[in-house]
Amino acid sequence: MRFGKEVIGVGQVPQAKDNQYSFNETFRCVYGWDLCHCRRVIWAERYALADLAGVYQKALQKPSFTQIHEDHIVRTVQTIDSSHFDRPLKGMPNINSAVYSEEELGLALFRAGISHKNIDDIVRALQQAEQLCSWYWSEHCGRSPTENEIVSHIILPLFLGLGWSHQQIAIQWNRVDMAFFKRTPTKPQNCIMVLEAKGLGKGLGEVLDQPKAYVKSLGLKNVKYILTTDGANLFVYGQSNNEWHQNPIAYLSIRSLQKEYILPKKTNAIDTLVRLQPSAV
């Protein structure tokens, strides 16, 4: 298993008949990936990856899922002592991965304290975003949307629905794709959130460094959240002790508004929408 170009784990697929292929909707949305088609894996514990961790650093870009043929990687993996995999499989996670219906979504947002008007605006924005994502991915579109289209057609309407005003949002502000302000004027000291957008379906695993650099170089000391998005997925990062967390603290899949996401851990659609209201930032 790798994250970008860094190997983060090595596992073994069990050979027992009851550990073969399965379809599990718990994995409907894993950091935006649909991984319902799965196999169990015993991951090596207390195994020092050493040189294996960096074998991809100088490699050409590879697909997220690929078979490895390079001799030096295969030989290294084959030398791993089988004792690292000599343990029973861990239990499967138990979460409620059900997707909100429109009625359930509205009720959950109301219970969270969001007004009727905002609820209607949020639901419409999410419906439009989902329809656009489906269209962009279909043969009827015939192209991938630009980053500017992602921002203007999908992300901006969502945040307007959440209660932000046009005056509080700046597009392409000092190289930042979207900047959010607690109040006007839109000066650095009033900036409380920034967003970095990429093309639809583009990987977001290594995108965080770019908006972090903007926050630092522009002296945005009051920024509370950094957001990254490809239009279909929205990740929210927080900080503590002036250090940005590497793992998202909130997440939203436009195409899968779930009651719980398996990853990022402890995230769900409602908490993310509530967290991103202007009154909450």
C-alpha positions as CSV (number, residue, x, y, z in Angstrom):
1,M,0.0,0.0,0.0
2,R,1.3,3.4,-0.9
3,F,0.3,7.0,-0.3
4,G,1.4,9.0,-3.3
5,K,5.0,7.8,-3.9
6,E,5.5,6.6,-0.3
7,V,5.0,3.0,0.6
8,I,3.1,2.9,4.0
9,G,2.4,-0.8,4.4
10,V,2.9,-4.4,3.2
11,G,0.2,-7.0,3.5
12,Q,-0.7,-10.6,2.5
13,V,-4.0,-11.8,1.1
14,P,-5.2,-14.8,3.1
15,Q,-5.7,-18.0,1.1
16,A,-8.6,-19.4,3.1
17,K,-11.8,-19.8,1.0
18,D,-13.9,-17.7,3.4
19,N,-11.5,-14.7,2.9
20,Q,-11.9,-14.4,-0.8
21,Y,-13.7,-11.6,-2.8
22,S,-16.6,-9.8,-1.1
23,F,-18.9,-6.8,-1.8
24,N,-19.2,-4.6,1.3
25,E,-21.0,-1.2,1.2
26,T,-19.1,-0.1,4.2
27,F,-16.4,0.8,1.8
28,R,-18.7,2.7,-0.6
29,C,-16.7,5.9,0.0
30,V,-13.1,5.7,1.2
31,Y,-11.5,9.1,0.7
32,G,-13.7,9.4,-2.3
33,W,-12.9,5.9,-3.7
34,D,-15.7,3.3,-4.2
35,L,-14.0,0.2,-2.8
36,C,-17.0,-2.0,-2.2
37,H,-15.3,-4.8,-4.2
38,C,-12.6,-6.0,-1.8
39,R,-10.4,-8.7,-0.4
40,R,-9.2,-9.1,3.2
41,V,-5.5,-8.4,3.9
42,I,-3.3,-9.2,6.8
43,W,-1.0,-6.2,7.2
44,A,2.5,-6.7,8.5
45,E,2.8,-5.3,12.0
46,R,6.0,-3.9,13.5
47,Y,7.7,-4.2,10.2
48,A,10.3,-1.6,9.4
49,L,9.8,-0.6,5.7
50,A,13.3,0.9,5.5
51,D,14.4,1.3,1.9
52,L,11.1,-0.1,0.6
53,A,9.3,3.0,1.7
54,G,11.0,5.1,-0.9
55,V,11.1,2.8,-3.9
56,Y,8.6,5.0,-5.9
57,Q,10.3,8.3,-5.2
58,K,12.1,8.4,-8.6
59,A,9.5,6.4,-10.5
60,L,7.3,7.7,-13.2
61,Q,3.7,8.4,-12.1
62,K,1.8,5.2,-11.6
63,P,-2.0,4.5,-11.4
64,S,-3.4,4.2,-7.9
65,F,-3.9,0.5,-8.4
66,T,-1.2,-1.4,-10.3
67,Q,0.6,-4.6,-10.4
68,I,4.3,-4.4,-9.6
69,H,7.0,-6.1,-11.8
70,E,10.2,-4.3,-10.8
71,D,12.6,-6.9,-9.7
72,H,14.1,-4.9,-6.8
73,I,10.6,-4.3,-5.3
74,V,9.5,-7.9,-5.7
75,R,12.7,-9.3,-4.2
76,T,12.4,-7.1,-1.2
77,V,8.8,-8.1,-0.5
78,Q,9.6,-11.8,-0.9
79,T,12.2,-11.5,1.8
80,I,9.7,-10.4,4.4
81,D,9.5,-13.0,7.2
82,S,6.1,-14.8,7.2
83,S,5.9,-14.3,11.0
84,H,4.8,-10.7,10.3
85,F,1.5,-12.1,8.9
86,D,1.0,-14.8,11.5
87,R,-2.1,-13.4,13.2
88,P,-5.8,-13.6,12.8
89,L,-7.7,-11.1,10.7
90,K,-9.0,-8.1,12.6
91,G,-12.7,-7.5,12.9
92,M,-14.5,-5.5,10.2
93,P,-15.4,-1.9,11.1
94,N,-19.0,-1.2,12.2
95,I,-20.3,2.1,10.9
96,N,-23.6,3.3,9.4
97,S,-22.5,4.0,5.9
98,A,-26.1,4.6,4.6
99,V,-26.7,7.6,2.3
100,Y,-29.1,10.3,3.4
101,S,-32.3,10.6,1.4
102,E,-33.4,14.2,0.6
103,E,-35.9,14.1,3.4
104,E,-33.5,12.6,5.9
105,L,-30.8,15.2,4.9
106,G,-33.2,18.1,5.5
107,L,-34.3,16.8,8.8
108,A,-30.8,16.1,10.0
109,L,-29.7,19.7,9.0
110,F,-32.7,21.1,10.8
111,R,-31.9,19.2,14.0
112,A,-28.3,20.6,13.7
113,G,-29.7,24.1,13.9
114,I,-29.7,25.2,10.3
115,S,-32.6,27.4,9.2
116,H,-35.3,26.3,6.7
117,K,-34.0,28.7,4.0
118,N,-30.5,27.5,4.3
119,I,-31.5,23.9,4.3
120,D,-33.4,24.4,1.0
121,D,-30.3,26.2,-0.5
122,I,-27.9,23.5,0.7
123,V,-30.0,20.7,-0.6
124,R,-30.4,22.4,-4.0
125,A,-26.7,23.1,-4.2
126,L,-25.8,19.5,-3.4
127,Q,-28.2,18.2,-6.0
128,Q,-26.8,20.5,-8.6
129,A,-23.2,19.5,-7.7
130,E,-24.1,15.8,-7.9
131,Q,-25.8,16.2,-11.3
132,L,-22.8,18.2,-12.6
133,C,-20.3,15.6,-11.4
134,S,-22.3,12.8,-13.1
135,W,-22.6,14.9,-16.3
136,Y,-18.9,15.7,-16.4
137,W,-18.0,12.0,-16.0
138,S,-20.5,11.0,-18.7
139,E,-19.9,10.6,-22.5
140,H,-22.4,13.5,-23.0
141,C,-19.9,16.0,-21.7
142,G,-16.8,14.7,-23.6
143,R,-14.3,16.7,-21.5
144,S,-13.0,17.3,-18.0
145,P,-14.1,20.6,-16.3
146,T,-11.4,23.1,-15.5
147,E,-10.5,24.1,-11.9
148,N,-12.3,27.4,-12.5
149,E,-15.5,25.5,-13.5
150,I,-15.2,23.3,-10.4
151,V,-15.1,26.4,-8.2
152,S,-17.8,28.5,-10.0
153,H,-20.3,25.7,-10.8
154,I,-20.0,23.4,-7.8
155,I,-18.1,24.8,-4.8
156,L,-19.3,28.5,-4.8
157,P,-23.1,27.6,-4.9
158,L,-22.6,25.2,-2.0
159,F,-21.0,27.8,0.2
160,L,-23.6,30.4,-0.8
161,G,-26.2,27.8,0.3
162,L,-24.3,27.4,3.6
163,G,-24.9,31.1,4.3
164,W,-21.7,32.8,3.0
165,S,-22.2,36.0,1.1
166,H,-20.5,36.9,-2.2
167,Q,-18.8,39.7,-0.3
168,Q,-17.1,37.1,2.0
169,I,-15.7,35.0,-0.8
170,A,-12.9,35.9,-3.1
171,I,-11.9,33.9,-6.1
172,Q,-8.3,33.7,-7.3
173,W,-7.2,35.9,-4.4
174,N,-3.4,36.3,-4.1
175,R,-3.0,32.9,-5.9
176,V,-5.5,31.3,-3.5
177,D,-8.3,29.6,-5.5
178,M,-11.0,30.6,-2.9
179,A,-10.5,32.7,0.2
180,F,-13.2,33.1,2.9
181,F,-13.4,36.1,5.1
182,K,-15.1,36.7,8.5
183,R,-15.9,40.2,7.5
184,T,-15.1,42.9,4.9
185,P,-12.8,44.3,3.8
186,T,-11.2,41.2,2.2
187,K,-7.8,41.8,3.7
188,P,-5.4,39.1,5.0
189,Q,-6.3,39.7,8.7
190,N,-9.9,38.9,8.0
191,C,-9.2,35.6,6.0
192,I,-10.4,32.6,8.0
193,M,-10.5,29.8,5.5
194,V,-8.8,29.0,2.1
195,L,-9.6,26.4,-0.5
196,E,-7.4,24.7,-3.1
197,A,-9.3,23.2,-6.1
198,K,-8.1,20.6,-8.6
199,G,-9.7,19.0,-11.6
200,L,-12.5,16.5,-11.2
201,G,-11.1,13.1,-10.2
202,K,-7.6,14.4,-9.6
203,G,-5.7,13.0,-6.6
204,L,-5.8,15.2,-3.5
205,G,-3.3,13.2,-1.4
206,E,-0.4,15.6,-2.0
207,V,-2.3,18.9,-2.5
208,L,-2.3,20.2,1.1
209,D,1.3,21.6,0.9
210,Q,0.3,24.2,-1.7
211,P,-2.4,26.0,0.4
212,K,-0.3,25.6,3.5
213,A,2.5,27.5,1.7
214,Y,0.0,30.2,0.7
215,V,-1.2,30.6,4.3
216,K,2.4,31.0,5.4
217,S,3.7,33.3,2.7
218,L,0.6,35.6,2.9
219,G,0.8,35.8,6.7
220,L,-2.8,34.5,7.1
221,K,-2.6,34.1,10.8
222,N,-6.4,33.8,11.4
223,V,-7.0,30.9,8.9
224,K,-8.9,28.2,10.8
225,Y,-9.4,25.6,8.0
226,I,-7.7,24.6,4.8
227,L,-10.0,22.9,2.3
228,T,-9.0,20.8,-0.7
229,T,-11.5,19.6,-3.4
230,D,-11.8,18.1,-6.8
231,G,-15.5,19.0,-7.0
232,A,-16.8,15.6,-6.0
233,N,-14.9,15.4,-2.7
234,L,-14.3,18.1,-0.1
235,F,-11.6,17.7,2.6
236,V,-11.2,19.9,5.7
237,Y,-7.9,20.3,7.5
238,G,-7.4,21.9,10.9
239,Q,-4.4,22.8,13.0
240,S,-3.2,22.8,16.6
241,N,-0.1,24.5,18.0
242,N,0.5,26.2,14.7
243,E,0.9,22.9,12.9
244,W,-1.6,21.7,10.3
245,H,-2.9,18.2,10.7
246,Q,-2.1,15.8,7.9
247,N,-5.4,13.9,8.3
248,P,-8.7,15.6,7.5
249,I,-10.9,16.6,10.4
250,A,-14.0,16.7,8.2
251,Y,-15.0,15.3,4.8
252,L,-17.9,15.4,2.3
253,S,-18.5,13.3,-0.7
254,I,-20.9,15.2,-3.1
255,R,-21.9,11.8,-4.6
256,S,-22.3,9.9,-1.4
257,L,-23.8,11.9,1.5
258,Q,-23.2,9.3,4.2
259,K,-24.3,9.2,7.8
260,E,-20.7,8.0,8.5
261,Y,-17.6,7.6,6.4
262,I,-15.1,4.9,7.2
263,L,-12.3,7.2,6.1
264,P,-11.5,9.9,7.1
265,K,-12.3,8.5,10.5
266,K,-15.1,10.1,12.5
267,T,-16.5,12.1,9.6
268,N,-20.0,12.4,8.2
269,A,-21.9,14.7,5.8
270,I,-23.9,16.6,8.4
271,D,-21.0,17.5,10.7
272,T,-19.0,18.7,7.8
273,L,-21.8,20.9,6.4
274,V,-22.5,22.4,9.9
275,R,-18.8,23.0,10.5
276,L,-18.5,25.0,7.3
277,Q,-21.2,27.5,8.0
278,P,-19.8,31.0,8.4
279,S,-21.0,31.2,12.0
280,A,-19.0,28.1,12.9
281,V,-15.7,29.1,11.3
